[in-house]
C-alpha cells in the first residue's frame, strides 16, 4: 500500500471497492478512481469557465482563483456593463444610444459583491489602462479584460491589531 493524500491510503487495484469508514482504520480508496474524479471535475469546471468567457467576450489574462469565483466575477462584470448600456429600444431617440460605463462604479460594485459573498478585504481596479504591483491572498486574484476595459480583482489578508 502507498500513502496518498495526507494519511488516506490507496491501493492500486482493478477491482472496485466501496469506501468505508471504520473507527481506527484508514480510509481505503482505489487510486485510479480518485485521479479520474479530480481530473474530470477540474476539466468540467475549466470548460464551463471557458464557455462563460467566450459568451461574455472576456479574455482571461491571469488568475489564482477557483473557477466558480472567476465565473462569478465575469457574470457580475458583464451584468454591470450591460446595465450601464441599456438596449436601444429602451433609450429615447433624443439621447445617446450608448453610454460609456463608469469604471469607478463597476469597481465599487464588484468590490461590494465580493466582500459580501466571500468576506472582507477585496480590492478592484477597472479601467482601459493601468499598471499594478500588489500582493494578494492565495486563491484571491483574477485579471481579465471585457470589451474595452480591464479588471483586476484581488483579496488581501486582514489581521486584527491587538496592540498599538
BALOBA-1460 file (C-alpha; in Angstrom, 3 decimals):
// residues 164
<rec num="1" residu="x" x="0.000" y="0.000" z="0.000"/>
<rec num="2" residu="x" x="1.118" y="3.549" z="-0.764"/>
<rec num="3" residu="x" x="0.434" y="6.560" z="1.407"/>
<rec num="4" residu="x" x="-1.525" y="9.136" z="-0.575"/>
<rec num="5" residu="x" x="-3.259" y="12.439" z="0.284"/>
<rec num="6" residu="x" x="-2.234" y="13.030" z="3.913"/>
<rec num="7" residu="x" x="-2.818" y="9.670" z="5.522"/>
<rec num="8" residu="x" x="-5.552" y="8.329" z="3.261"/>
<rec num="9" residu="x" x="-4.297" y="5.004" z="1.968"/>
<rec num="10" residu="x" x="-4.849" y="3.774" z="-1.548"/>
<rec num="11" residu="x" x="-4.210" y="0.559" z="-3.285"/>
<rec num="12" residu="x" x="-3.612" y="0.040" z="-6.967"/>
<rec num="13" residu="x" x="-6.262" y="-2.413" z="-7.979"/>
<rec num="14" residu="x" x="-8.559" y="-3.013" z="-10.895"/>
<rec num="15" residu="x" x="-11.383" y="-4.161" z="-8.657"/>
<rec num="16" residu="x" x="-13.747" y="-1.552" z="-7.302"/>
<rec num="17" residu="x" x="-14.164" y="-1.424" z="-3.563"/>
<rec num="18" residu="x" x="-16.718" y="0.708" z="-1.740"/>
<rec num="19" residu="x" x="-15.341" y="3.421" z="0.509"/>
<rec num="20" residu="x" x="-15.891" y="2.509" z="4.134"/>
<rec num="21" residu="x" x="-15.063" y="4.459" z="7.243"/>
<rec num="22" residu="x" x="-14.325" y="2.374" z="10.308"/>
<rec num="23" residu="x" x="-13.108" y="3.704" z="13.594"/>
<rec num="24" residu="x" x="-9.358" y="3.219" z="13.953"/>
<rec num="25" residu="x" x="-8.851" y="2.064" z="10.360"/>
<rec num="26" residu="x" x="-7.588" y="4.174" z="7.458"/>
<rec num="27" residu="x" x="-9.851" y="5.006" z="4.523"/>
<rec num="28" residu="x" x="-9.057" y="2.773" z="1.553"/>
<rec num="29" residu="x" x="-9.633" y="4.108" z="-1.957"/>
<rec num="30" residu="x" x="-8.722" y="2.854" z="-5.389"/>
<rec num="31" residu="x" x="-6.159" y="5.413" z="-6.600"/>
<rec num="32" residu="x" x="-7.270" y="5.297" z="-10.243"/>
<rec num="33" residu="x" x="-10.816" y="6.291" z="-9.230"/>
<rec num="34" residu="x" x="-9.590" y="9.316" z="-7.211"/>
<rec num="35" residu="x" x="-7.468" y="10.582" z="-10.083"/>
<rec num="36" residu="x" x="-10.346" y="10.220" z="-12.559"/>
<rec num="37" residu="x" x="-12.795" y="12.073" z="-10.297"/>
<rec num="38" residu="x" x="-10.423" y="15.000" z="-9.604"/>
<rec num="39" residu="x" x="-9.349" y="15.316" z="-13.249"/>
<rec num="40" residu="x" x="-12.889" y="15.089" z="-14.558"/>
<rec num="41" residu="x" x="-14.321" y="17.732" z="-12.221"/>
<rec num="42" residu="x" x="-11.397" y="20.116" z="-12.832"/>
<rec num="43" residu="x" x="-11.747" y="19.677" z="-16.592"/>
<rec num="44" residu="x" x="-15.509" y="20.235" z="-16.454"/>
<rec num="45" residu="x" x="-15.045" y="23.446" z="-14.432"/>
<rec num="46" residu="x" x="-12.399" y="24.711" z="-16.862"/>
<rec num="47" residu="x" x="-14.667" y="24.017" z="-19.856"/>
<rec num="48" residu="x" x="-17.612" y="25.789" z="-18.198"/>
<rec num="49" residu="x" x="-15.413" y="28.799" z="-17.377"/>
<rec num="50" residu="x" x="-14.110" y="28.943" z="-20.963"/>
<rec num="51" residu="x" x="-17.684" y="28.855" z="-22.292"/>
<rec num="52" residu="x" x="-18.697" y="31.701" z="-19.986"/>
<rec num="53" residu="x" x="-15.646" y="33.744" z="-21.010"/>
<rec num="54" residu="x" x="-16.405" y="33.259" z="-24.703"/>
<rec num="55" residu="x" x="-20.087" y="34.124" z="-24.353"/>
<rec num="56" residu="x" x="-19.286" y="37.313" z="-22.384"/>
<rec num="57" residu="x" x="-16.465" y="38.459" z="-24.726"/>
<rec num="58" residu="x" x="-13.889" y="38.099" z="-21.931"/>
<rec num="59" residu="x" x="-10.167" y="37.493" z="-22.195"/>
<rec num="60" residu="x" x="-8.866" y="35.919" z="-19.012"/>
<rec num="61" residu="x" x="-5.330" y="37.273" z="-18.523"/>
<rec num="62" residu="x" x="-4.213" y="35.752" z="-15.219"/>
<rec num="63" residu="x" x="-5.829" y="34.041" z="-12.268"/>
<rec num="64" residu="x" x="-5.212" y="32.449" z="-8.900"/>
<rec num="65" residu="x" x="-8.854" y="31.839" z="-8.039"/>
<rec num="66" residu="x" x="-11.232" y="28.856" z="-8.076"/>
<rec num="67" residu="x" x="-13.233" y="28.603" z="-11.321"/>
<rec num="68" residu="x" x="-16.615" y="29.200" z="-9.641"/>
<rec num="69" residu="x" x="-15.350" y="32.522" z="-8.217"/>
<rec num="70" residu="x" x="-13.910" y="33.522" z="-11.595"/>
<rec num="71" residu="x" x="-17.263" y="32.776" z="-13.212"/>
<rec num="72" residu="x" x="-18.957" y="34.903" z="-10.534"/>
<rec num="73" residu="x" x="-16.619" y="37.828" z="-11.324"/>
<rec num="74" residu="x" x="-17.223" y="37.504" z="-15.079"/>
<rec num="75" residu="x" x="-21.006" y="37.287" z="-14.722"/>
<rec num="76" residu="x" x="-21.151" y="40.215" z="-12.318"/>
<rec num="77" residu="x" x="-18.957" y="42.414" z="-14.551"/>
<rec num="78" residu="x" x="-20.940" y="41.566" z="-17.675"/>
<rec num="79" residu="x" x="-24.168" y="42.375" z="-15.836"/>
<rec num="80" residu="x" x="-22.797" y="45.732" z="-14.645"/>
<rec num="81" residu="x" x="-21.616" y="46.652" z="-18.153"/>
<rec num="82" residu="x" x="-24.938" y="45.656" z="-19.682"/>
<rec num="83" residu="x" x="-26.871" y="47.700" z="-17.119"/>
<rec num="84" residu="x" x="-24.792" y="50.785" z="-17.963"/>
<rec num="85" residu="x" x="-25.676" y="50.333" z="-21.670"/>
<rec num="86" residu="x" x="-29.474" y="49.939" z="-21.913"/>
<rec num="87" residu="x" x="-30.858" y="48.444" z="-25.142"/>
<rec num="88" residu="x" x="-31.583" y="50.923" z="-27.949"/>
<rec num="89" residu="x" x="-35.326" y="50.186" z="-27.709"/>
<rec num="90" residu="x" x="-35.390" y="51.477" z="-24.105"/>
<rec num="91" residu="x" x="-33.384" y="54.663" z="-24.729"/>
<rec num="92" residu="x" x="-35.358" y="57.596" z="-26.149"/>
<rec num="93" residu="x" x="-34.166" y="58.611" z="-29.643"/>
<rec num="94" residu="x" x="-33.079" y="62.078" z="-28.422"/>
<rec num="95" residu="x" x="-30.413" y="60.694" z="-26.077"/>
<rec num="96" residu="x" x="-27.258" y="58.765" z="-26.839"/>
<rec num="97" residu="x" x="-27.956" y="55.118" z="-27.599"/>
<rec num="98" residu="x" x="-24.765" y="54.010" z="-25.878"/>
<rec num="99" residu="x" x="-23.279" y="55.494" z="-22.730"/>
<rec num="100" residu="x" x="-19.752" y="54.891" z="-21.520"/>
<rec num="101" residu="x" x="-19.550" y="52.632" z="-18.483"/>
<rec num="102" residu="x" x="-18.154" y="54.290" z="-15.381"/>
<rec num="103" residu="x" x="-15.107" y="52.237" z="-14.264"/>
<rec num="104" residu="x" x="-15.342" y="53.573" z="-10.697"/>
<rec num="105" residu="x" x="-18.938" y="52.398" z="-10.333"/>
<rec num="106" residu="x" x="-18.079" y="48.968" z="-11.743"/>
<rec num="107" residu="x" x="-15.080" y="48.609" z="-9.398"/>
<rec num="108" residu="x" x="-17.157" y="49.645" z="-6.382"/>
<rec num="109" residu="x" x="-19.974" y="47.243" z="-7.247"/>
<rec num="110" residu="x" x="-17.564" y="44.312" z="-7.811"/>
<rec num="111" residu="x" x="-15.773" y="45.011" z="-4.538"/>
<rec num="112" residu="x" x="-19.057" y="45.156" z="-2.601"/>
<rec num="113" residu="x" x="-20.302" y="41.957" z="-4.238"/>
<rec num="114" residu="x" x="-17.146" y="40.011" z="-3.398"/>
<rec num="115" residu="x" x="-16.893" y="41.498" z="0.121"/>
<rec num="116" residu="x" x="-20.445" y="40.391" z="0.895"/>
<rec num="117" residu="x" x="-20.110" y="36.958" z="-0.744"/>
<rec num="118" residu="x" x="-16.537" y="35.888" z="0.089"/>
<rec num="119" residu="x" x="-15.604" y="38.022" z="3.110"/>
<rec num="120" residu="x" x="-13.869" y="41.386" z="3.511"/>
<rec num="121" residu="x" x="-10.684" y="42.903" z="2.067"/>
<rec num="122" residu="x" x="-11.387" y="42.663" z="-1.677"/>
<rec num="123" residu="x" x="-9.936" y="45.341" z="-3.945"/>
<rec num="124" residu="x" x="-10.867" y="46.124" z="-7.528"/>
<rec num="125" residu="x" x="-9.305" y="48.234" z="-10.282"/>
<rec num="126" residu="x" x="-11.211" y="48.811" z="-13.530"/>
<rec num="127" residu="x" x="-10.018" y="50.869" z="-16.477"/>
<rec num="128" residu="x" x="-8.734" y="50.985" z="-20.022"/>
<rec num="129" residu="x" x="-5.107" y="51.395" z="-18.982"/>
<rec num="130" residu="x" x="-3.405" y="50.975" z="-15.616"/>
<rec num="131" residu="x" x="-0.370" y="49.437" z="-14.017"/>
<rec num="132" residu="x" x="-0.278" y="47.473" z="-10.798"/>
<rec num="133" residu="x" x="2.036" y="45.773" z="-8.374"/>
<rec num="134" residu="x" x="0.399" y="44.155" z="-5.387"/>
<rec num="135" residu="x" x="0.291" y="41.197" z="-3.031"/>
<rec num="136" residu="x" x="-2.825" y="39.053" z="-2.784"/>
<rec num="137" residu="x" x="-4.104" y="36.223" z="-0.636"/>
<rec num="138" residu="x" x="-3.802" y="32.721" z="-2.120"/>
<rec num="139" residu="x" x="-6.843" y="31.884" z="-4.243"/>
<rec num="140" residu="x" x="-7.933" y="35.518" z="-4.390"/>
<rec num="141" residu="x" x="-6.736" y="37.048" z="-7.674"/>
<rec num="142" residu="x" x="-8.167" y="37.439" z="-11.165"/>
<rec num="143" residu="x" x="-7.205" y="39.763" z="-14.019"/>
<rec num="144" residu="x" x="-9.300" y="39.877" z="-17.193"/>
<rec num="145" residu="x" x="-10.436" y="42.203" z="-19.948"/>
<rec num="146" residu="x" x="-14.014" y="42.567" z="-21.055"/>
<rec num="147" residu="x" x="-14.957" y="44.708" z="-24.049"/>
<rec num="148" residu="x" x="-12.536" y="47.671" z="-23.832"/>
<rec num="149" residu="x" x="-11.988" y="47.537" z="-20.052"/>
<rec num="150" residu="x" x="-9.530" y="45.597" z="-17.911"/>
<rec num="151" residu="x" x="-10.499" y="44.346" z="-14.460"/>
<rec num="152" residu="x" x="-8.144" y="43.457" z="-11.615"/>
<rec num="153" residu="x" x="-9.867" y="41.902" z="-8.605"/>
<rec num="154" residu="x" x="-7.885" y="40.632" z="-5.628"/>
<rec num="155" residu="x" x="-8.154" y="39.880" z="-1.929"/>
<rec num="156" residu="x" x="-5.724" y="40.786" z="0.823"/>
<rec num="157" residu="x" x="-5.441" y="39.305" z="4.288"/>
<rec num="158" residu="x" x="-6.989" y="41.168" z="7.192"/>
<rec num="159" residu="x" x="-5.396" y="40.732" z="10.614"/>
<rec num="160" residu="x" x="-6.765" y="42.027" z="13.873"/>
<rec num="161" residu="x" x="-4.436" y="44.503" z="15.587"/>
<rec num="162" residu="x" x="-4.304" y="43.719" z="19.306"/>
<rec num="163" residu="x" x="-1.721" y="46.330" z="20.382"/>
<rec num="164" residu="x" x="-0.917" y="49.789" z="19.162"/>
